[in-house]
Amino acid sequence: MKFGSTLIAAATLVAACAAADVDPIVIKGSKFFYKTNGTEFFIKGIAYQQDYSSNGTISGGNTYTDPLKDQAICARDIPLMTQLSTNTIRVYAVDPTVNHDACMQMLADAGIYVIADLGEPKNSINRDTPQWNQEIYSRYTAVVDTFQKYSNTLGFFAGNEVTNAANNTEASAFVKAAVRDIKAYIVEKKYRAIGVGYATNDDNQRTELAHYFDCGDASAAIDFWGYNIYSWCGKSSYKESHYQERTQEFSTYNVPAFFAEYGCNTEGTRIFAEVAALFGPDMTKVWSGGIVYMYFQEANKYGLVSVGSDDKATRLPDFTALSSQVAKVTPSGVAMASYSPTNKPQSCPTQGPGWAANTTLPPSPNNAVCSCMTQSLNCTAKSDISDDDIETNFNYLCDPSNGDFCSGILANGSTGVYGAYSMCNAQERISWAFNAFFMDQTKNNVKNTDPCNFQGAAQKQTPKSAGTCRSVVSQAGDSGTGVITSAPTPSSTSSGGGSAASTTGAASTLTVPNFSYGMLQMTVYIAIATLVGGGMVLL
């Protein structure tokens, strides 16, 4: 990096001289407050991540740059943020294996809090093939372990725009399961109270989404709601932009709601006229501020700052406009001590053509349960099985036209039916399918002399099921579709540095597919027949 020695020295000095922690932000009812003095907290935020789209995609594939790992960059950018009266940043993907002390301390010294998304591009809940499994859970908890120690960590997003159309609302069941389990993890680890929320886009499912994540058991409901909204463009108005309508809709919401992204740019250089409304008396009764998208100038032209080849940051016209608008607002709030919340949780949306997510959620990931399952099998995947082999065999074995080999590992967020082992990792799940096929072939197809082969991807073992594991396997049943109500305590999957998440490969995103049988499946059937044993016959 090409920064001056003075800048780096200043960053080093800040990191070395640990200042007092900032006052943590707490939640009461539908508002944020400073914990100690009880003053209401309004988010004046900026999205802060380079080469990263708000919908979780990035330039160059699955890699990403953690924006909080380089103290020299933080030292460059934080003074510019303070010129915008920034008190919060949102980061979309962080690396839990690196040290963030220097940047987090500099942010704290500037009075800036952090909301961190828990996922990363290769390890998060996919709207098209959603799952909530051990790999994703390990990634999410690793981020929590890393950031919970900082008093300026405001909260975590368990998902961002995962459901964005009527045909993928089922995915919300998996995100809500993530909210439930991350909230439980924070309590289990005895960390301070840190909120877990969800960020949604502004689409036709906005009402159902807001109600779904807030309804039902409080242990699975979001602690705050982020709304990515770009409806105020240029010289729009409170009414024309639909801000008035959205404010009315959220007037009965019982947890804090804020704009997790805002700042329409369809009319060129932004003037940020919406800032006056967002922090004015009509909206502050309902909304807790917002986060401008975004700090870095990229191809989408949303940047406040441009970083040149010399690594210097230059203010853009959007920066000047935002600075001018923010300087004019002083939101007026209530004191925590005198605030008595009256809003109640929302009712769950009814399933129908526009909403598919079931209120029955996927099971919580538990690596001890998955270990019990794999120990009980006669045929398992080899430890060095490749992601390609896992995917190829999933594609065959989980096609219902070929047999019932995957009931124990299927997950359906629409019907609310989940296999007992659907939350296990990809290797464990394919082991279950291998074994189901092996048992079927051993019983029903004597011509298949090697049903635990799969072209060298599987191997036989002597099954073990003793003590607690015997109870687990019994509850799940032979089909793996039973509900495990008494499970062993899971072993640690992350240790503050996120080591478990750092070893996750592409297998974390492998999914059990859905099939409609046709010529493609017939081609796959013939190809797979050569893999699973010579005794396979076409019926």
N, C-alpha and C positions, 0 to 999 in steps of 0.2 A: 504494500500500500504506500502511496506517495503523500504522506502527511508530514507537516513540519514538526521539528523536534519539540517545539513549545507545546503543540497540541497533544502530542503523545505524552509528554512529561506531565501535563495537566491531568490527563486521563489516569496516568499511573498514580499521581498524588491523590486523586479522588478515590481510587480503588483502595489505596493503602490506608486512608484516613476514614474509617467507617463512621459515618455520622449517625445520629439517633434515627431509629426507625420512624417511618411516617405513621400517622394515625390510621389504622386499618379501617376499611369501609365495611359497614355492616348493613344488613337488610332488616327493615321493619315494615310489614305490610307491603305496599307498592312503591316504597321509596328507599333510596340509599341514604345512609348517614355516616358522618365521621363518628367513629366509635366513642372517642373520649369527650368531645365537646357537644356532640348531638346535633351539629349543624347539617342540614340536608345537603347532599352531594349531587351535583349535576355534572354529567359527563361532557367535557369539551375535548373530544378525542380526534385522533388521526389514525387511519389504518397504516401500518408501518411494516412493509415487507416487499423486497425487491424481487422482480421476476416471478411473481406469484399472483395468479388470478383469484378474484374473490370467490369463485366457484370451486376452488381447490385444484385447478390446473396450473401448470408451470411451464416455463420455457425450458426445453431440453429434457423432457421426460420426468423421471421420478426423483431427481435430485432437487434440492432446494438449499437456499442460503439462510441459515439462522440469523435473524437481524440483531440478536442480542448477545452474540458471542464475541464480537470484536470491539474492544473498548475504544479504539481510535475512531471507528465509525460512529459509535455512540457519542463520543466527545464532539464530533463534527456536527451531528444532527440535533442533539438535545437543545443546544442554545437556540437553534432555529425554531424548534417546537415551542419553546417558552415564549418566543415572540408572537406566537399564535394563542397564547394563554392556554396551552394544552395541559390538561391534567390527566389524560388517559391515552394510551395507545393500544391498538389491537394488533396482535401478531398471529399469523395464520398457521405457521408451522415452526416449531422449535426443536432443537436437538437435545434430548435429555441427557446425552452422554458428555456434553461439554459444560464448562463452567460459565455461569452467567453473573457471577458476583459483581464484577466491575460495572457492567451496564446497568444492572438492577439497582446498584447503589447510586450511580449517577442519576438515574431516573428518579429515585427516591429523594435525592438531594434537590431535584428540581420540582418536587411535588407531583410527580407523574406516576400514575398507577398503570397496571398491565392487565389486559384481558387476553388470555391465550387460548387459541383453538387447540384441541387435544390431538387431532389427527395429523397425518401427513399424506401426500398424494398416494403412496403405495400401501398405506396402512390406515384405512378409515372405512366408514360405512358407505358402500357404493349404492346409489339410488336404484340402479338397474338390477343388481344381483346382491341385495342386502344380506348381511349376516352380522351377528354379534358373537365373536368367538374369542378364544384365548389369546391369539396374536394381537388383535385389536385392543383387547382389554389390557394386555401387558404394555402396549404402547401408551395408552391413555393414562394408566396409573403411573408409568414412569415419568410422564410430564408433570403429573400432580406431585409426585415425590420431589421432583427437582424444584418446583416453583412454590410449593406451600410454605417454605421457610422465609420467603420474602414478604414483609409486611405490606408492600405495595402491589402484591398480586391481588387484584380485585375479584377475579373469577375466571371460569373456564367455559368455553363453548364445546359441547359434546357433538355438535354437528353444525354445518353451514349449508343451507339451501339443499339439503339432501332430497327432500320432496319438493319438486318444482312444477309438477303437472298432475293431472288427475290419474294418469296411468302409472304413477310410482308412489302413491300415498302409502302403500303397504310398508315402504321402507321406514316410515316414521315409527313403527312398532319397535324396530331394532334400535333406533336412536333413543327412544324413550327408555328402552332397557339399559342403554349406556348411561343415561342420566341417573337412573335408579342405582346402578352398580357403582358409579363413581361417587355419588353422594354417600352411599353406604361405606365405600372404601375410606373416604375422608373421615367419617365417624369412627370406623374401626381402627384407623391408625392414630386416632386422637389428635388429629391436626386441628388448627383453629377453624372456625366456621368460614368456609370459602364457597361462594355460590357456584352452581353449575347450571348453565342455560343452553339455549338453542337460538340460532340466528336463521331467520326465514327470509325469503324474497317476497316481493309484493305481487302475488299471483291470485288466481281465482280461488285457491284453497286457503287463503289467508285466515279466514274465520275458523275453519275446521282445524287448521294447524294450531292456532292460538288456543283453542279450546282443548284440543287433544292433549297437548303437552302440559296443560294446567289442571286437567280433570283427574278424578279418581284419588287413589291413595297418595297422600302427600310425600311419601318416601320415594315415589317415582315421578313426581311432578317437578317441573323446572323451578329454579329459584329466581330466575329473571328471564326476560324475553327480549331478544334482539331482532330488530326489524330493518332489513335492507330495503330502502325505499328511495326511488329516484324520480318521483312524480312532480316535484317542483323544479321546473326548468325556466331559467332566465327570469323574466319579470312576471312570474305567475303570482298567485295569491293564495291565501289560507284556504279559501273555498275551492278555487279552480284546481289546485294541486291535489285536492282530496285530503289534505291534512286535517281539515275540519271534520270530515267524515270518519277518518281513522281515529282521531282523538275521541270522538263520541263513542266509537266501538270499544276503545280500550279504557273508557272511563270507569268500567266496572271490574277491571282486571285487578287481581289481588297480589301480584308480584311486580317488581319494577319492570317497566318497559322502556326501551330507548331505541334510537336509530343506530343499528350496528354498522350501517353504511348509509351515507347520503351524499348528494352532490351531483345532480344531473349536469352533463356537459354537451347535450345535443345542440346547444346554441352557441358553441364556441367558448371563449373565455368566460368562466363562471363569475357571477357577481354575488352569489351566496345571499340573496335576499331572504331566503328561508330561515337564516340564522335568527333574525329578529322575531320571527313567529315561534320557532322552536324553543327559544329561551324567554318568550314573553308570557304574559299572564294566562292566555287562553290554553297554552300547551303544558306549562310547567306543573299544573295541577295533576296531569296525567303522565307526562313523559319525563324521563330523567336525563334529558340531553341527547347527544348523538356523536357519532364518529364519522368524520369526513373521509371519503375515499378519494385519493390516497396521497401519501407523502411523495413517493418517487414517480417521476415522469417516465412513462413507457409508451408502447405503441397505442394503447387505448386513450391516451391524452387526458388522464385524470390527475396528473401530477401537480403538486404544489412546488416541488423542487426538482431541478435537473442536475444530475451528477455527471460531470464530464470525464473524459479519459484521464484527466489529471486528478481524479477523485475529489474534486472540489464541488461543493453544492452551491447552486445558484438559484435564488428565488425567482419564481415565475409569476406572471400576472395573477394567476389564481391565488398565489400566496398573499400577494398584496391585498386582493379583494377580501379574502377571508380574514386577514388581520384587521382590516378596517371594520368589518361587520362584527367580529367577535368583541372588539374594543368597545362597542356600543351597548353590549348587553350585560345586565347584572340580574340573573334570575333570582327570584324571591321564593324561598321555601318555607318549610315549617320546622319547628324544633322537635326533635325526636321525643322528648319527654311529654310534650303536649299533644302528640299525634296519636290518635286512636283509630286504627284501621277498621273499616267496616265491610270492605269488599270480600266476597267469598269466591272459592274456586269455581271455574266454569263447569258446565255440564258436558259430558263427553259427546262428541258428534255421532250421529247415527250413520251406520254403514249404508252405503248406497252407490249409485253410479259415479258420484264425485268424490267418494271417500271410502277407502278399503281397509284402512288400518284397524286391526282388532285391539280391544282393550286388554286382552290377554297377551302378555309380553313374553319374549324369548327367555329361556332359563339363564341364570347368571353363570358366567364362565367359572369353572372350578377344575383346576388341573389335577387335583387329587382324584376326582371322579373319573376324569379321562384316563388317568393312569390305571385306575382299577379296571376300567373297561378293556384297555389294551392288554393288561396282564391276563384277563380271562379268555382271550381269544386263542384259537388253534392256528390261525393263519393271520399274519400281520405284514405290513409293509416293511421292507428293509430300511434301515436307518439312513442309507444313502440314496433313497428314492428321489428322483428328480421331479421338479415341478411339472415338467412336460408329461412324465409318466403318471403323476397324480391326476392331472387334468384329463389326459386321454382315458384313463380308467374310470374317472368320475363320469365322463360323457357316455360310457357304455353301461356301467353297472347301475347308474341312477336313472336310466331310461326305463320307465315302468313297463314298457312293452317287452323288456328282456327279463323281467322278474322283480321280485320285491327284495332288493338288497340294501336299500338305503332308508328305510322307514326310521331307523334310529338316529339318522343324521340329517334328516330333512327339517327345514324350518319354513313355515308359511305365516307371514305376518297378517294375512287377510283372514284366514280361517282360525288363527290362533292356535294351530296345532304344531308342536315342535318336538322333534325327537329328543330323547334324554341326552344324547351326545352331540346334538347340533351345535353346541358351543365349543366343542373341542377343536384342536388345530387341524390343519389339512391332512397331515400325515396320520393322525389318530382317526380321523373320519374315514379316510380311504382304507385304513386297516379294518374298520368295522365292516365296510362294504366287501373287502376281500374275504373276510371270514364268513359273512353271510352267503356269499357265492360258494365258498369252499364247502360249507355245511350242506347247502342245497345240492351241489354236484355229488358230494360223497354219498348222499342219501338217494338221489334220483337219477344219476347218470354214471353208471359204472364204466362207460366207455371213456370217460374223461379220467385218465390215469394220473394226471398231475394238476388237480384243480387249484393248488396254491402255488402258482408259478408266475403268471402274468409277465412272461418274458423276462424272468429274473428279478422282477420288482418286489416280489413277496417271498415269504419264507414261513415254514411251519415252526411252531413253538409248543412247549408243554404249558397248558393253561394253568393259571394260579388264581384262586379266589378265596382268600381266607379273611377271617375277622371282619373288619369294617367293609372291606371290598365285597365280601359275600353279600352283605346287606344292600350295598349300592347296586350290584348287578341284579339282585333279586327284584328290587324296586323298579328298575328299568325294564325288566322282563326280557324274554328271548328276542322279542321284536325291537327292543330299545325304545318303545313308545310310552312306557310308564313314566310317572312323575316321581322324581327322586325327592322325597320330603325330608330325609335324614341323610345329610351328606357329610363326608369328612372335611375337616378344615383344609382349605387349599394352602399349598406351600407358597412362599414368597415368589412373586414373578418380577419384581423390580426392587431396586435397592437404593433409590435416591439418585443414582446415576443413570438409571434406565438401561442397564446392561441387557436385560431380557429383550427389550424392544430393539436394541441395536443389532441383534442377531437375526431378526425376522427378515426373511427373504420374500420373494414374490409369492410364495405359497400362502401368505396371509390373505391374499386377494382371490385365491382359487375358490370357486363356488360350486355348489351342487346344482347342476343345471335343471331347467324345466324342459320337457320335450313334448312335441307332437310328432308322432311316428310318421315317417315318410321315406322318400328315396335316400335322403341324406343319412337317416338313421340306419337304413338297410346297408348302405356303404360302410358306415362305421361298424355295424354288426359283423359284416364279413371280415373287415380288417381286424377287429378285436378277437374274433374267433381264433385267429392264428396266435394270439397272445395268451389266451387263458387256458388253452389245452386242446390237444388234437381230438378229444372226444366230443367237442361242441358240434352240434348238428343244427342245420337250418330247418325250422319247423314249417 
